[in-house]
Amino acid sequence: MCESFGISVFDATARRSYLVADLEVLCRSDDEMYRGLDAYFWAFFVLWPVLVPLVLLGLLLWIRRDVRALRVTRLSRACRFLWRDYNARFHYWELADMYRKLFLASLVLFIQTDDGSSKLLRLIVASVVSALFLTALALVKPFKRFDDFYLACTANLLLTCCFVLGTVVQICESAAYEDMCDTLVGFQSAFGASEFVIVLSVTMIAVSLVLVVLKSISAIRAPTIRLLSNRRPPVMDL
């Protein structure tokens, strides 16, 4: 990932991009070290965000009839890690969640590659994507177990809130206009906004942990069939 920096106090448009991981590397096609790193980047980009999801998609399409009909085959059993937590109608949900993670963790960095880290567009797009995925998750309810569903909703809600709070911090750290943080957000400085974000984040995490503990206790106390040999519920999945 590259980031651009101003190189002239007289010309605001004069900028030069450098690699974030090593500021000695100039992000230009005529830089020898950058060309070598660029080739490695695109090779691994094709391997992981492109080929791996396509292979998993092919496997899910191949076994979809067996999964929906609850037929046991060698391939469907080998691919259980992809679909066993979901209802048969939504056995592809793991792939959708994988694309969500890929987009929020890496693909969003392709938005305004030069100076996107100092702007709001990435955070806005990430917030919208997280909110849309949370809405789809709440409507579809793809999980077999309700505790997995509640945990997934809580995690996506926390992630959406983190992006929104990141927008607040980004606004308060900006020096584009005088008293921008106080005018738009209501904090006197970026430090006050950061304190607010930290307190609110810790509160959300604490509340989420309490809910998870309560759901776990409820699940443990619920009556269930257990094997005499190991005192665990029998595994009855396909």
Disulfide bonds with the S-S distance in Angstrom:
Cys2-Cys27 1.90
Cys172-Cys181 2.09
